[in-house]
Amino acid sequence: MFPFNSVSDFSIIITYEEELLRQKIKNFVKNELENRIKQIEDTGSIPDELFRIAAKHGLSGLGIPRELGGEGGGHLSLTICIEEISKVCPSFATAIMVQRLFTIPVILYGTEQQKTKYIPAIARGEKFAAHGVTELVAGSDISSIKTQAIKEGDGWIINGKKHFITLADKADYFIILARTSEPQESESRWRGLTMFILEKTVKGLEVGRKIKITGMRGAEPCELFLNDVWVPDDSVLGKIGEGFKIAVNTYNYGRLYVAAQAVGISQAALEKCLHYTHEREAFEQPLISFQSIQFSIVDMLKSVVTARLITYWAAYLLEQGKESGIIAAALAKLYATEIAENVALKAIEIHGGRGVSIDEMIERSLRDSQVAKIYEGTPAILRLTVIRQLLKQILKDSQINTL
């Protein structure tokens, strides 16, 4: 079953508790989120009240261990949550995802002091966090970052400029990737990068302008400036020089969540098409009675179901801690985001003039799908990730066979 170990690697097990969670999220979406969509789209901002309500429903702590003040639940639980929210408001799902880009590396690599200091407040919804890695010259190639951290006494001085930092304007805490040493000639460029945890109150840290992007209104990214920011040694996350590994491992989970977001976007567009073609008449009969429309909707359903299965499968593999989850997560994001774009385009076509009307918000699916395709790994980067994992597996298998 190359590149997977066995047929069992293709399992998906959804528990009764996870189905109860889905119903809980659906109720939250219906009662608290649906009536705020137009406000979020028009203002380009998610109201603080919505975050407080989400926290009361336990969404802030989902995926965070109970011993750290969270609600528990694994990656499949988060996948279900993000999918359901993305059917109505993908940008709010982005806000939840961004929190996990902070909590996951802190939980996996942080000290006990760091975990207890930062995670419980986020789980309660009292604090917000952001992930500060991307720069104008370093997006897909994060080893090219220019932000530097220089050792001084019992701390570090950080200087640099980050770009496209999602919801940095709301964040209380930041994870920052900086170069702490130059790689030797024989070493790879990714060596010498280190992760730091910063608080927004630290001197020299400044959130810049919001960057207007195509979609995900309400979750726009910002610039982030670091001017002679001093942080103590205990702000280092993980080991010095291993920041690249931490970032890449975190993105495996981030890609899973974006895939779930794309599935939600696709599902919403599909359902809108089904309802619209049932009610809308042309040539004295419902649109759904035309075979071309029927075939289009069936093809959309086929794609959405497949994307969901791949995404849930990736979630299950990552939850089991299997290395094959890296390939699965990359494939899930690659396929699900492409499907979101295709389904959105078909939905616009089926809705005709209403499809391009901003008031109808059908076109929003296409705008949001474009953002989902880019962050947490472009299609090209995802393909590179998969092929490198395949080659790694081939090399590993060949070494075993020669023993």
C-alpha atoms as one frame of an Amber mdcrd trajectory, in Angstrom:
protein
   0.000   0.000   0.000   2.908   2.338  -0.747   3.500   4.901   0.612   1.358
   3.774   3.554   2.117   0.834   5.790  -1.122  -1.127   5.535  -4.820  -1.010
   4.729  -5.437   0.008   8.348  -3.843   3.368   7.517  -6.971   4.168   5.523
  -9.254   3.971   8.544 -11.565   6.763   9.672 -13.216   6.355  13.057 -15.711
   9.005  14.156 -16.942   8.664  17.721 -20.370   9.380  19.157 -18.860  12.300
  21.085 -17.566  13.823  17.852 -21.022  13.620  16.290 -22.461  15.332  19.372
 -19.815  18.010  18.902 -20.958  18.525  15.307 -24.508  19.180  16.499 -23.206
  21.561  19.151 -21.251  23.528  16.537 -24.259  23.597  14.210 -26.368  25.115
  16.980 -23.701  27.746  17.646 -23.541  28.589  13.941 -27.319  28.887  13.627
 -27.950  30.848  16.821 -24.859  33.050  17.082 -23.018  33.225  13.768 -25.475
  33.338  10.872 -26.974  36.684  11.893 -23.527  38.318  12.046 -22.241  37.356
   8.594 -23.298  40.534   6.804 -21.796  42.667   9.566 -18.472  40.832   9.288
 -18.445  41.115   5.489 -19.387  44.809   5.497 -17.048  45.942   8.277 -14.180
  43.541   7.630 -14.019  42.814  11.342 -15.143  39.991  13.614 -16.882  41.496
  16.672 -15.214  40.809  20.020 -18.586  39.713  21.350 -18.534  36.724  19.003
 -15.228  35.534  20.440 -16.657  35.773  23.955 -19.740  33.783  22.959 -17.587
  31.174  21.224 -15.522  30.817  24.388 -18.679  30.181  26.427 -19.519  27.387
  23.989 -16.074  25.860  24.547 -14.692  26.612  21.079 -11.625  28.437  22.398
 -10.528  25.354  24.300 -11.322  22.719  21.688  -8.253  20.628  20.914  -6.478
  21.801  24.071  -5.869  19.173  26.798  -8.130  19.386  29.828  -5.124  19.562
  32.147  -4.279  22.892  30.488  -7.801  24.228  30.879  -9.104  23.122  27.486
 -12.082  21.113  26.302 -10.017  18.187  25.090 -10.714  16.620  21.723  -8.270
  15.737  18.984  -7.549  16.850  15.445 -10.685  15.214  14.077 -12.799  17.205
  16.538 -11.150  20.415  15.367 -11.610  19.348  11.750 -15.343  18.880  12.301
 -15.590  22.214  14.110 -13.781  24.146  11.382 -15.802  22.494   8.621 -19.142
  23.372  10.215 -18.173  26.987  10.934 -16.728  27.416   7.432 -20.078  26.572
   5.865 -21.263  29.962   7.100 -18.210  32.048   8.032 -14.792  30.800   6.874
 -13.078  33.878   8.319 -14.219  32.992  11.841 -12.886  29.482  11.258  -9.579
  31.137  10.341  -9.566  32.858  13.730  -9.875  29.473  15.436  -7.172  27.974
  13.222  -4.741  30.789  14.018  -5.055  30.006  17.720  -3.973  26.450  17.040
  -0.891  27.650  15.155   0.169  29.020  18.542  -1.139  26.392  20.951   0.046
  23.319  19.009   3.774  24.202  18.981   3.653  25.430  22.583   2.007  22.184
  23.714   4.401  20.033  21.654   7.670  21.888  22.266   7.139  24.317  25.134
   8.369  24.049  28.698   5.888  23.354  31.476   6.189  26.992  32.497   5.332
  28.173  28.973   2.373  25.821  28.720   0.832  26.902  32.018   1.546  30.574
  31.370  -0.016  30.874  27.911  -2.346  27.981  27.086  -5.061  28.187  29.810
  -5.852  31.849  29.075  -6.276  31.042  25.375  -8.434  28.017  26.212 -10.732
  30.254  28.281 -10.966  32.789  25.459  -9.369  35.492  27.591  -6.308  35.868
  25.370  -5.716  35.695  21.629  -2.581  34.537  19.811  -1.016  34.874  16.357
   1.656  33.076  14.347   4.432  35.387  13.133   6.606  33.641  10.561   5.858
  35.013   7.076   7.796  37.924   5.591   7.562  39.671   2.234  10.692  37.831
   1.092   9.876  34.584   2.884   6.502  32.963   2.376   6.783  29.464   0.981
  10.542  29.538   1.619  10.610  30.400   5.318  14.317  29.617   5.547  14.842
  32.957   3.751  13.506  35.066   6.616  15.457  38.217   7.437  14.287  38.733
  11.029  17.281  38.301  13.327  17.693  37.545  17.014  21.068  38.379  18.565
  22.112  37.012  21.950  22.646  39.658  24.604  23.203  38.708  28.223  20.385
  36.539  29.506  18.147  37.311  26.558  17.827  38.134  22.868  17.336  41.294
  20.807  15.020  40.749  17.842  14.775  42.975  14.772  12.689  42.424  11.674
   9.418  42.891   9.851   6.724  40.265   9.472   4.018  40.339   6.815   0.629
  38.652   6.337   0.268  37.887  10.061  -3.375  36.895  10.379  -5.336  38.735
  13.087  -2.190  40.236  14.596  -4.306  43.252  15.560  -6.230  41.101  18.052
  -3.315  39.073  19.398  -1.984  39.184  22.954   0.727  36.601  22.252   2.885
  35.910  19.211   5.117  33.104  18.031   8.001  34.660  16.102  10.556  32.872
  13.922  13.970  34.548  13.762  17.463  33.678  12.620  19.802  33.181  15.568
  22.828  31.928  13.628  24.015  31.618  10.058  24.238  28.070   8.681  27.658
  26.636   7.934  28.470  25.931   4.295  27.808  22.229   4.743  24.491  22.803
   6.461  21.062  23.500   5.038  19.654  27.012   5.073  16.927  26.031   7.526
  19.452  25.580  10.306  19.925  28.464  12.711  16.258  29.476  12.936  14.654
  29.726  16.368  11.107  30.204  17.640  10.290  32.798  20.299   7.145  33.589
  22.281   6.417  37.315  22.565   3.708  39.268  24.347   2.140  42.290  22.670
   3.195  44.555  25.547   6.911  44.006  24.941   8.768  47.193  24.041   9.545
  47.550  20.334   6.741  45.302  19.049   4.291  47.171  16.830   1.337  45.946
  14.792   1.190  47.748  11.452  -1.546  48.247   8.905  -4.153  45.705   7.918
  -3.515  44.178   4.515  -6.580  43.998   2.291  -6.923  40.597   0.665  -9.373
  38.936  -1.709 -11.402  36.969   0.819 -11.697  35.940   4.467 -13.047  39.347
   5.393 -12.807  39.856   9.116  -9.607  37.820   9.358  -7.278  40.096   7.424
  -3.532  39.833   8.027  -1.338  42.657   9.291   2.220  43.869   9.230   4.276
  43.292  12.366   7.379  45.322  13.242  10.076  44.258  15.690  12.476  47.057
  16.580  15.129  46.122  19.159  12.691  43.843  20.949  14.396  42.290  23.977
  13.104  38.986  25.327  14.551  36.752  28.065  15.996  33.302  27.422  12.838
  31.620  28.673  10.993  33.090  25.668  12.720  30.595  23.379  10.274  27.904
  22.226  11.920  24.522  21.821  15.632  24.259  21.164  17.757  27.042  19.733
  18.260  26.480  16.012  15.283  24.137  15.579  12.613  26.703  14.783  12.256
  25.501  11.205  11.351  21.985  12.344   8.771  23.382  14.761   7.216  25.549
  12.048   7.031  22.766   9.457   5.518  20.301  11.918   2.942  22.904  12.942
   1.994  23.443   9.295   1.101  19.771   8.919  -1.780  20.423  11.297  -2.533
  23.823   9.794  -2.942  22.227   6.368  -5.447  19.784   7.788  -7.537  22.624
   9.208  -7.453  24.583   5.940  -8.631  21.445   4.144 -11.565  21.272   6.567
 -12.260  24.935   5.901 -12.303  24.272   2.154 -14.709  21.362   2.626 -17.055
  23.669   4.528 -16.880  26.299   1.776 -17.636  23.660  -0.868 -20.500  22.108
   1.082 -22.178  25.484   1.542 -21.920  26.292  -2.171 -23.325  22.875  -3.069
 -26.323  23.260  -0.753 -27.067  26.745  -2.089 -27.071  25.379  -5.633 -29.401
  22.544  -4.720 -31.939  24.848  -3.050 -31.696  27.500  -5.756 -32.162  25.125
  -8.689 -35.133  23.521  -6.965 -36.898  26.876  -6.486 -35.780  28.827  -9.574
 -37.707  28.247 -12.780 -36.653  28.745 -16.388 -38.679  27.908 -19.477 -41.589
  27.022 -17.189 -39.778  24.350 -15.215 -37.362  24.194 -12.259 -33.680  24.458
 -13.139 -33.063  21.142 -11.399 -35.126  19.405 -14.094 -32.460  20.154 -16.719
 -29.997  17.311 -17.130 -26.967  19.591 -17.405 -27.795  21.098 -13.996 -28.388
  17.660 -12.507 -25.027  16.405 -13.743 -23.252  19.504 -12.433 -24.705  19.077
  -8.956 -23.843  15.374  -8.881 -20.263  16.181  -9.893 -20.091  18.819  -7.158
 -21.357  16.324  -4.589 -18.843  13.715  -5.742 -15.992  16.171  -5.278 -17.138
  17.461  -1.893 -17.634  13.968  -0.466 -14.199  12.899  -1.693 -12.564  15.999
  -0.223 -14.244  15.351   3.131 -13.103  11.732   3.213  -9.489  12.671   2.452
  -9.586  15.387   5.107 -11.061  13.161   7.824  -8.576  10.452   6.881  -5.678
  12.899   7.281  -7.062  13.993  10.649  -7.209  10.405  11.851  -3.630   9.668
  10.748  -2.282  12.800  12.443  -4.230  11.944  15.563  -2.538   8.537  15.605
   0.842  10.239  15.313   1.660   8.462  12.053   4.269   9.958   9.740   2.008
   9.176   6.788  -0.237  11.935   8.130   2.192  14.442   6.593   1.380  13.192
   3.085  -2.312  12.874   3.877  -2.575  16.434   5.236  -0.807  17.867   2.189
  -3.033  15.875  -0.171  -6.130  16.927   1.772  -5.347  20.627   1.526  -4.267
  20.350  -2.106  -7.417  18.527  -3.179  -9.967  20.225  -0.919  -8.899  23.769
  -1.807  -8.916  23.002  -5.531 -12.390  21.517  -5.145 -13.547  24.594  -3.220
 -12.464  26.784  -6.121 -14.106  24.548  -8.738 -17.368  24.185  -6.826 -17.500
  27.931  -6.173 -17.051  28.703  -9.870 -19.789  26.257 -10.815 -22.076  27.721
  -8.134 -21.614  31.206  -9.586 -22.392  29.884 -13.063 -25.549  28.093 -11.898
 -26.804  31.188 -10.048 -26.245  33.390 -13.094 -26.572  37.097 -12.308 -27.225
  36.373  -8.654 -23.955  34.472  -8.571 -21.912  37.626  -9.141 -24.022  39.788
  -6.831 -22.113  40.704  -3.680 -25.384  40.972  -1.755 -26.174  37.312  -2.465
 -22.697  36.301  -1.190 -22.425  33.394  -3.636 -19.209  34.883  -5.019 -17.789
  34.977  -1.483 -17.122  31.232  -1.770 -14.742  31.880  -4.654 -12.983  34.751
  -2.873 -12.503  32.719   0.285 -11.318  29.665  -1.649  -8.480  31.695  -3.174
  -7.126  32.590   0.251  -7.465  28.983   1.415  -5.381  27.832  -1.563  -2.509
  30.121  -0.580  -1.991  30.025   3.165  -0.445  27.032   4.936   1.210  25.975
   1.690   0.522  26.855  -1.938  -0.416  24.047  -4.367   3.188  23.918  -5.589
   4.594  23.628  -2.058   2.098  20.896  -1.203   3.137  18.880  -4.252   6.778
  19.299  -3.243   5.934  18.133   0.275   4.280  14.985  -1.025   7.021  14.056
  -3.488   9.751  14.607  -0.885   7.943  12.341   1.545   7.588   9.709  -1.185
  11.295   9.868  -2.025  12.134   9.693   1.666  10.021   6.555   1.978  11.655
   4.964  -1.079  15.109   5.610   0.387  14.036   4.176   3.728  12.597   1.053
   2.080  15.720   0.515  -0.037  17.937   0.702   3.050  15.784  -1.876   4.815
  15.926  -4.216   1.808  19.732  -4.106   1.706  20.112  -5.174   5.333
